[in-house]
Amino acid sequence: MPDLDETIFGPEAKQLLGKLGFLDAKADLLKLTSDLRKQGHEPQLVALCISQAKLRSRAVSKFGSDLASTMLFTEEGLEQATRQQVAAWHAQKFLTHGIKSVTDLGCGIGGDALAFAQAGLEVTAIEKDGLTANFAKHNLNNYPMAAVSNADALKIESKSTSFWLDPARRKLSSKAAGRVMLKPEDFSPNLNFAFEIGAKHTAGIKLAGSLPHELIPEDCEANWVSHNNELVETVLWFGELGESGKRSALILADTITEYSGDLIQAPISEVGKYVYDPNPALVRSHLLGAFAIENGLWGIAPSIAYLSSDSELSSPWLRGFEVMESLPLDVKRIAKRMSELDIGTLEIKKRGVDITPEQLRPKLKLKGKNAATLILTRVGDARKALVCQPLS
C-alpha cells in the first residue's frame, strides 16, 4: 500500500480533489465514499481526499476560496494557521522596516510563509514534522523565493537576522492542563527559546490572544489583534520591528485602527443612557480603562468589560446600545416584560453572570413582532438584565 505522501501528492489525488471541491457539514459522506469506491478509487485515496476536501471547505474563511482550493492541510495545521489578511499584515510589517528575508521557525502548513512569499520576501521555512513540512512545500510550490526544510527549529544553525515564530500550545497532561498559569514550556517551541531569538534578532512572535500578560517580556512591543470582531492573536515584535514596552490593540480591516495607552482602571458608576460592548482586542490588551477615561466613559462593575455613558459615542472600538430599561435578572420578570413589549427577536449578551443565553431563551417563550437586545450582567453588586436597542 502506498504511503500518505505518495497518495495525497499524486496525480490521481489532484484529479479527485478537483472533482470533490469543497465539502461542508451537509455533505452525505457515506454515499459519497460508496460512490467513489464503486468508481474504482482506492479506499485510502478516497478517505484522504474527502478529509482534504472537508479541510479545504473550512480553510476558505482563512485563505479565501482560490487559495484554499489548491492547498493541503493537516487538522492541527489549519487550526493554527493565520488568516490571510492578518498574515499579509505580518508580511507588511517586515517590508515596512526594509527587511527582505525572513526565517519562519515552525512554519506549520505555511500560512504565514505564504503571505511572506506573496509580499516578495525571501522565505526560509522550517518545520519539524515531516508530513506537515511536505504540505508546506506543496503550498509554497509556486513561490521560488520560498524554501521549506524539514528540521528542528531548536537545532538549526541559521545566518538569518530576521525571524518569525508561531509557537503552538502543547497538548498538556491532565495534571498540567489544570494549572491556572501557563508556563513557557507549555509551548512548542518553548517560549524561552522564542524570546531568546527576539532578544538577539529582529523577530515577530505570534501567540494566542489569551496569552497571560505575565509571560510577555518587557523589551518588546505587544499587539492584540482583532479581525472580523474576533480576537485572533497576540503578536510580539522585537528589535527594529517594535517599540520596546509599547502595548496596543489593533483592528485589521480594509484599514488598520490602532489604540495604545496606559494600563489603568476605568471609573465605576451606574449604567447611563448608553452601554457599549468593546472590541475584544481592547479588552484583552488591558487598555480598556485608558480608552474609557479618554472618551468620557465608565465601567458598570469591577472586572466587567462593558462601558457606559450618558451621551452617544461612535467608535470602531465599540458596539453601542441605548438602554431602554434595567430589570433585575429574574427569569419570570424578564419573560413578562418581553411579552409586554411584544419582543419576538431577541439578541442576548452576557458578562459576569452564571446564566447563559441558551439557558434563558427557551424560558422566555418569545412570540412578538418587535426586536431588542438583552444584556445580562452585573451593575455594581447587582445582577441586571438591560433591555436595549442597538445603535445604528
matplotlib code that plots the C-alpha trace (Angstrom):
import matplotlib.pyplot as plt

x = [0.0, 1.4, 2.2, 0.4, 2.9, 2.7, -1.0, -2.0, 0.6, -0.1, -1.9, -5.0, -5.4, -5.1, -7.8, -10.1, -9.7, -10.6, -13.7, -14.7, -14.3, -15.3, -17.2, -19.1, -21.0, -24.1, -22.3, -23.5, -20.1, -21.3, -22.9, -20.0, -17.5, -19.5, -19.9, -16.2, -15.2, -17.6, -15.9, -12.7, -10.8, -8.7, -10.3, -7.2, -7.3, -11.0, -10.6, -7.7, -9.3, -12.6, -10.7, -8.8, -12.0, -13.5, -10.5, -10.4, -14.0, -13.1, -10.0, -12.0, -12.7, -8.9, -7.4, -10.3, -11.6, -8.9, -6.0, -7.9, -8.9, -5.2, -3.7, -3.2, -3.9, -3.5, -6.2, -3.8, -2.1, -5.3, -6.4, -3.2, -2.8, -3.0, -5.9, -4.7, -5.4, -3.7, -0.7, -0.4, -0.2, 2.7, 4.5, 4.0, 5.5, 8.8, 8.7, 8.0, 11.2, 13.2, 13.6, 13.9, 14.2, 12.7, 13.2, 9.9, 10.8, 8.0, 6.0, 3.3, 1.4, 2.9, 0.2, 2.5, 5.3, 2.9, 2.0, 5.7, 6.4, 3.4, 4.7, 8.1, 10.1, 12.7, 11.5, 13.2, 10.5, 11.5, 9.1, 9.9, 7.1, 7.8, 4.3, 3.5, 6.7, 5.7, 2.3, 4.1, 6.3, 3.2, 1.5, 4.6, 5.5, 4.6, 7.0, 10.6, 11.8, 10.4, 12.3, 10.9, 13.2, 12.2, 14.2, 14.0, 13.9, 15.7, 18.7, 19.3, 22.1, 20.9, 22.6, 19.3, 18.9, 15.0, 12.7, 9.1, 7.8, 4.3, 4.7, 2.0, 0.3, 1.4, -1.2, -0.7, -1.3, -4.4, -2.4, -0.6, -3.8, -5.3, -2.8, -4.1, -0.9, 0.7, 4.4, 7.0, 7.5, 3.8, 4.6, 6.5, 9.0, 9.5, 8.7, 12.1, 13.7, 11.4, 12.2, 15.9, 15.6, 13.7, 16.4, 19.2, 17.4, 14.7, 11.7, 7.9, 6.3, 2.6, 0.8, -2.8, -4.9, -5.5, -1.8, -1.2, 0.3, 2.8, 4.5, 5.2, 8.8, 9.1, 11.6, 9.1, 6.0, 2.8, -0.2, -3.6, -5.2, -8.9, -10.2, -13.9, -14.5, -12.7, -9.5, -7.2, -3.7, -1.2, 1.9, 5.1, 7.6, 11.3, 14.2, 13.5, 10.0, 8.7, 8.8, 10.0, 7.3, 4.5, 1.2, -1.6, -4.9, -5.4, -8.4, -7.4, -9.9, -9.5, -7.6, -5.8, -7.1, -4.7, -5.2, -2.3, -2.4, -1.6, -2.7, -5.2, -8.7, -11.8, -14.0, -17.1, -20.6, -24.3, -25.5, -26.1, -28.3, -25.9, -23.9, -21.1, -19.6, -15.9, -13.8, -12.2, -8.7, -9.3, -10.5, -7.7, -4.9, -5.9, -6.2, -10.0, -9.6, -7.4, -9.8, -12.8, -11.2, -10.0, -13.6, -15.6, -16.9, -17.1, -17.4, -20.6, -18.9, -15.4, -13.9, -17.0, -15.9, -19.0, -18.7, -21.4, -22.1, -25.0, -24.1, -23.8, -20.3, -19.5, -16.2, -14.8, -13.8, -17.4, -20.7, -23.3, -26.7, -29.4, -30.6, -34.4, -34.9, -33.0, -34.6, -33.5, -32.0, -35.1, -36.4, -40.1, -39.8, -37.8, -40.3, -43.3, -41.6, -40.6, -44.3, -45.5, -43.0, -44.1, -40.5, -40.0, -36.5, -34.0, -30.2, -28.9, -25.5, -23.9, -20.9, -20.2, -23.4, -23.8, -26.9, -26.3, -28.3, -29.0, -30.5, -32.6, -34.0, -36.5, -37.8, -38.8, -41.2, -40.7, -43.6, -43.8, -43.1, -40.5, -36.8, -34.4, -31.1, -30.9, -27.6, -27.2, -24.5, -23.6, -24.1, -22.2, -23.0, -26.5, -27.3, -29.2, -30.9, -30.6, -33.3, -31.6, -31.8, -28.6, -27.3, -27.1]
y = [0.0, 3.5, 5.8, 9.0, 11.3, 9.2, 9.1, 12.7, 14.3, 12.0, 12.9, 10.8, 12.7, 16.0, 15.0, 13.6, 16.7, 18.9, 16.8, 16.9, 20.7, 21.9, 19.5, 21.1, 19.6, 19.0, 16.6, 12.9, 11.4, 7.8, 8.0, 9.9, 7.4, 4.5, 6.1, 6.9, 3.4, 2.0, 4.1, 2.2, 4.6, 3.1, 3.3, 5.1, 7.7, 8.3, 8.7, 11.1, 13.2, 13.5, 14.6, 17.2, 18.5, 19.0, 20.8, 23.0, 24.0, 25.1, 26.9, 29.2, 31.5, 31.9, 31.8, 32.5, 30.0, 30.5, 29.6, 27.0, 25.1, 24.4, 24.0, 20.9, 20.9, 18.9, 19.3, 20.9, 23.0, 24.6, 25.3, 27.2, 28.8, 32.6, 34.2, 35.5, 39.2, 39.0, 37.2, 39.9, 42.5, 40.5, 40.5, 44.2, 44.8, 43.3, 45.1, 48.5, 48.1, 47.4, 43.7, 41.5, 38.0, 36.1, 32.7, 31.1, 28.8, 26.3, 27.2, 24.6, 24.2, 27.5, 30.1, 33.0, 31.8, 32.0, 35.6, 36.5, 35.0, 36.7, 40.0, 39.4, 38.4, 35.6, 32.9, 30.0, 27.9, 25.3, 22.6, 19.7, 17.3, 15.6, 15.3, 18.9, 20.1, 18.3, 20.0, 23.4, 22.6, 21.9, 25.1, 27.2, 25.4, 28.4, 30.7, 30.3, 32.6, 30.3, 27.2, 24.6, 22.5, 19.5, 20.3, 21.1, 24.8, 24.3, 22.7, 24.5, 26.9, 29.9, 33.0, 34.9, 38.1, 38.2, 35.6, 34.7, 32.2, 30.8, 28.6, 26.1, 25.1, 21.6, 19.0, 19.0, 16.1, 16.3, 17.4, 20.2, 21.3, 22.0, 24.7, 28.2, 29.8, 28.7, 28.2, 28.8, 25.0, 24.6, 25.8, 24.3, 25.7, 26.7, 30.4, 30.9, 29.8, 32.2, 35.1, 34.4, 34.8, 38.0, 39.3, 38.7, 39.4, 41.2, 39.0, 38.6, 36.0, 35.1, 33.8, 33.3, 36.4, 34.9, 34.9, 35.9, 39.3, 37.9, 35.9, 38.9, 40.3, 44.0, 44.6, 44.1, 45.7, 43.7, 44.0, 42.4, 41.9, 41.8, 40.6, 40.5, 41.4, 38.3, 38.4, 36.3, 36.7, 38.5, 39.3, 40.4, 42.5, 42.6, 44.6, 47.1, 45.7, 47.0, 49.8, 48.4, 48.5, 49.5, 47.8, 48.4, 46.9, 46.7, 46.2, 44.8, 45.5, 47.5, 50.0, 49.4, 51.0, 51.1, 52.2, 52.5, 53.8, 53.1, 50.1, 51.9, 51.1, 52.8, 54.5, 52.6, 54.1, 53.3, 52.5, 55.6, 56.1, 54.1, 50.9, 49.7, 46.3, 46.9, 45.1, 42.0, 43.3, 46.4, 44.3, 41.7, 44.3, 45.8, 49.2, 49.5, 51.8, 54.2, 54.2, 54.8, 57.8, 59.3, 59.1, 60.1, 56.6, 54.5, 50.9, 49.5, 46.9, 45.8, 43.3, 43.6, 44.8, 46.9, 50.6, 53.3, 57.0, 59.5, 60.7, 58.6, 57.8, 56.3, 54.4, 51.4, 50.0, 49.9, 48.4, 50.7, 50.2, 52.6, 51.3, 51.3, 49.6, 48.0, 44.9, 42.5, 39.3, 37.3, 35.0, 35.4, 39.2, 39.2, 36.9, 39.0, 42.2, 40.7, 39.7, 43.2, 44.7, 42.2, 41.0, 38.1, 38.6, 38.9, 39.1, 38.0, 39.1, 38.3, 39.1, 38.2, 36.2, 32.4, 32.1, 31.6, 32.8, 29.1, 28.5, 31.7, 31.9, 28.9, 30.1, 33.5, 32.0, 34.8, 35.3, 39.0, 41.2, 43.5, 43.1, 44.1, 43.2, 41.9, 42.4, 40.1, 41.5, 42.9, 46.5, 47.3, 44.3, 43.6, 41.2, 43.0, 42.5, 45.6, 45.9, 47.8, 48.8, 48.7, 52.0, 52.2]
z = [0.0, -0.9, 2.0, 2.7, 0.9, -2.3, -2.2, -1.4, -3.7, -6.7, -9.9, -9.0, -5.8, -7.5, -10.0, -7.3, -5.1, -8.1, -8.6, -4.9, -4.5, -1.0, 1.3, 4.1, 7.0, 4.9, 2.5, 2.6, 3.2, 3.4, 0.0, -1.5, -0.2, -1.5, -5.0, -5.3, -4.3, -6.9, -9.5, -8.7, -6.4, -3.7, -0.2, 1.2, -1.5, -1.1, 2.7, 2.3, -0.4, 1.4, 4.5, 2.5, 0.8, 4.2, 5.5, 2.3, 3.0, 6.5, 5.2, 2.9, 5.9, 6.4, 2.9, 0.5, -2.0, -4.6, -2.3, -0.2, -3.3, -4.1, -0.6, 1.5, 5.3, 8.5, 11.1, 13.6, 10.9, 9.7, 13.3, 14.0, 10.5, 10.4, 8.5, 5.1, 5.8, 9.2, 7.7, 5.0, 7.8, 9.3, 6.0, 5.5, 8.9, 7.8, 4.4, 6.1, 8.0, 4.9, 5.7, 2.6, 4.0, 7.0, 8.5, 9.7, 12.6, 12.8, 9.7, 10.0, 6.8, 5.6, 6.1, 7.2, 4.9, 2.0, 2.9, 3.2, -0.2, -1.8, -0.5, -2.2, 0.9, 0.6, 3.0, 4.7, 6.3, 9.0, 10.1, 12.4, 11.4, 8.1, 6.7, 7.7, 6.0, 2.8, 2.9, 3.4, 0.4, -1.7, -0.5, -1.3, -4.6, -6.8, -5.0, -6.0, -3.2, -0.6, 0.6, 3.1, 5.3, 7.4, 10.5, 14.2, 14.8, 18.1, 16.4, 13.1, 12.6, 10.7, 9.5, 9.2, 11.2, 10.9, 12.3, 12.6, 15.1, 15.8, 18.9, 19.4, 22.6, 23.6, 24.4, 28.1, 30.5, 32.6, 35.6, 33.7, 31.9, 35.3, 36.1, 36.3, 34.9, 31.6, 31.6, 28.7, 28.4, 27.6, 24.1, 21.1, 20.6, 24.2, 24.8, 26.4, 23.1, 21.2, 23.5, 23.2, 19.4, 20.0, 22.4, 19.8, 16.5, 14.7, 15.2, 15.3, 17.6, 17.1, 20.2, 21.3, 22.1, 25.5, 26.3, 30.0, 30.3, 32.8, 30.1, 27.9, 28.0, 28.7, 25.9, 23.0, 21.5, 22.1, 19.8, 20.5, 17.1, 16.1, 12.7, 11.9, 15.6, 16.8, 18.9, 16.7, 18.2, 20.4, 18.4, 19.9, 17.9, 18.8, 17.6, 14.8, 14.3, 17.6, 20.1, 23.4, 26.1, 23.8, 24.3, 21.7, 20.4, 16.6, 14.3, 11.0, 8.2, 4.9, 7.1, 10.4, 13.5, 16.5, 20.1, 22.6, 26.1, 29.8, 31.8, 34.2, 35.5, 34.3, 36.9, 38.0, 38.1, 37.4, 33.9, 31.9, 28.8, 26.6, 27.2, 25.0, 24.2, 23.4, 20.8, 22.3, 21.4, 23.5, 26.4, 26.3, 25.9, 29.3, 27.6, 28.2, 31.2, 29.4, 26.4, 28.7, 30.5, 27.2, 25.8, 28.9, 29.6, 32.7, 33.7, 35.3, 37.7, 38.6, 36.1, 33.8, 30.3, 29.5, 29.3, 29.7, 29.0, 29.0, 25.5, 22.4, 21.2, 17.8, 17.6, 15.7, 19.1, 20.4, 19.6, 21.2, 22.7, 24.0, 27.4, 27.4, 30.8, 33.6, 35.1, 37.9, 36.5, 37.3, 34.6, 35.3, 35.4, 32.1, 30.4, 31.5, 30.2, 26.9, 26.4, 27.3, 24.8, 22.1, 21.7, 19.3, 18.1, 20.9, 20.9, 24.3, 25.5, 28.9, 31.1, 34.7, 35.4, 35.5, 33.3, 29.5, 26.5, 25.6, 29.1, 29.2, 25.7, 25.8, 29.2, 27.7, 25.1, 22.7, 20.3, 19.5, 16.4, 17.9, 18.3, 21.1, 22.8, 26.3, 28.2, 31.2, 33.5, 36.9, 37.7, 40.8, 43.0, 41.4, 38.7, 36.0, 32.6, 30.5, 27.7, 24.9, 21.3, 19.2, 17.9, 14.1]

ax = plt.figure().add_subplot(projection="3d")
ax.plot(x, y, z, "-o")
ax.set_aspect("equal")
plt.show()
